Amino acid sequence: MKPLIIMLAMSNTAAIILIIALLLVAGVIGYLTAWFYAKSVYTPIIKGLEDDKAKLNREISGLKDDIGKLNIKVENLNVKINGLEKELTEKNRLVEDLRKKIKE
């Protein structure tokens, strides 16, 4: 009953200031509670995601190394193919020359 008497004894301005101050304090308490709750819930999730990200980045760098090795291998095989094609054309010329000699 005393708070009611105190409120009646206050002026309107003092009551408004008191209500606004109490609302601000309640807002700060609510904000801090929500912040601490979110921090406690989402921090482990974020750490797990960061670990997954680090693991995937390591896999990506390993795959890039593999791609580089495979590109070098492909280039070597292309050089080998070109060499074999030149050798084939030389052999075909030799075969044609031998056929001409046989026909003569």
Secondary structure by P-SEA (a helix, b strand, c coil): caaaaaaaaccaaaaaaaaaaaaaaaaaaaaaaaaaaaaaacaaaaaaaaaaaaaaaaaaaaaaaaaaaaaaaaaaaaaaaaaaaaaaaaaaaaaaaaaaaaac
